[in-house]
Amino acid sequence: LAKTTQPISMDSYEGQEVNITCSHNNIATNDYITWYQQFPSQGPRFIIQGYKTKVTNEVASLFIPADRKSSTLSLPRVSLSDTAVYYCLVAKAGSSNTGKLIFGQGTTLQVKP
Amino acid sequence: NAGVTQTPKFRILKIGQSMTLQCTQDMNHNYMYWYRQDPGMGLKLIYYSVGAGITDKGEVPNGYNVSRSTTEDFPLRLELAAPSQTSVYFCASSTLQGISYEQYFGPGTRLTVT
C-alpha cells in the first residue's frame, strides 16, 4: 500500500475553508484515495473517497490531480465541531482487495472561534 | 441498526492476565478488522477477517489471537497481557460492495495493563 504524507497539524478559524493536502508519490494504478475523520475518544469515520479529478459530498470535496501523486481534502466553512484528526489513506482495489487500510499519524485540525 | 458494538468500554489488566475483547456487528458485513491506537498515533491493524472462518494477520498481530465463527462476531483475545498492549482497541466492519473503502468503527475499548 502506498505511503502517505500529510501535515501533522493545522489551525483555522470558524467560517474559513480548510484544505489539507496529502502526498502519495508511489500510488499504484488501481489504488483509491480515501479520507477519514476521528474525534477524540471515538473511532474514525469515513468522509470521502476518490480515484481522480474531483469528488464532492455533503461533508467535503476531494481534489485529485491528473498524476494522482497528491490529493487535497477541502472542508467548506469549518465550525468548532470540525476539530478532529483527518487521515489520508490509499487503498487498493481489485480481486485481492481485503479492505485493509493503513492509517498514518493524520493531520490534527484545530478550529478556533 | 446498532452498527458495531464493542465490550467492555474500559478494562484494567494485570501483567500476565488474559482477556477477550468482544466485537459484534449487525450490518451483515463480511469484512471485519481489529485495530489498536496508541496515544497520539494512528491506528495499526492487528487482525482482519474476510468472512466466517477466515482470518489473517495485520501489521501488529503478536500477542493477539482472533476467531470468526459467525458473520456477526469477531472477538480479539489477549494472552499474557503486557504493558505494551496498553492502548485503545477499535473494531470495524465493511462490505466492500463495489469499490468502497468505508469501514464502520465501534466506540473502542480502552485497555490498561499494569
Boltz contact constraints between the chains, C-beta under 6 A:
constraints:
  - contact:
      token1: [A, 34]
      token2: [B, 101]
      max_distance: 6.0
  - contact:
      token1: [A, 43]
      token2: [B, 90]
      max_distance: 6.0
  - contact:
      token1: [A, 43]
      token2: [B, 105]
      max_distance: 6.0
  - contact:
      token1: [A, 43]
      token2: [B, 106]
      max_distance: 6.0
  - contact:
      token1: [A, 43]
      token2: [B, 108]
      max_distance: 6.0
  - contact:
      token1: [A, 44]
      token2: [B, 105]
      max_distance: 6.0
  - contact:
      token1: [A, 46]
      token2: [B, 102]
      max_distance: 6.0
  - contact:
      token1: [A, 49]
      token2: [B, 101]
      max_distance: 6.0
  - contact:
      token1: [A, 91]
      token2: [B, 101]
      max_distance: 6.0
  - contact:
      token1: [A, 93]
      token2: [B, 99]
      max_distance: 6.0
  - contact:
      token1: [A, 98]
      token2: [B, 50]
      max_distance: 6.0
  - contact:
      token1: [A, 99]
      token2: [B, 31]
      max_distance: 6.0
  - contact:
      token1: [A, 99]
      token2: [B, 94]
      max_distance: 6.0
  - contact:
      token1: [A, 99]
      token2: [B, 96]
      max_distance: 6.0
  - contact:
      token1: [A, 103]
      token2: [B, 42]
      max_distance: 6.0
  - contact:
      token1: [A, 103]
      token2: [B, 43]
      max_distance: 6.0
  - contact:
      token1: [A, 104]
      token2: [B, 42]
      max_distance: 6.0
  - contact:
      token1: [A, 105]
      token2: [B, 42]
      max_distance: 6.0
  - contact:
      token1: [A, 106]
      token2: [B, 42]
      max_distance: 6.0
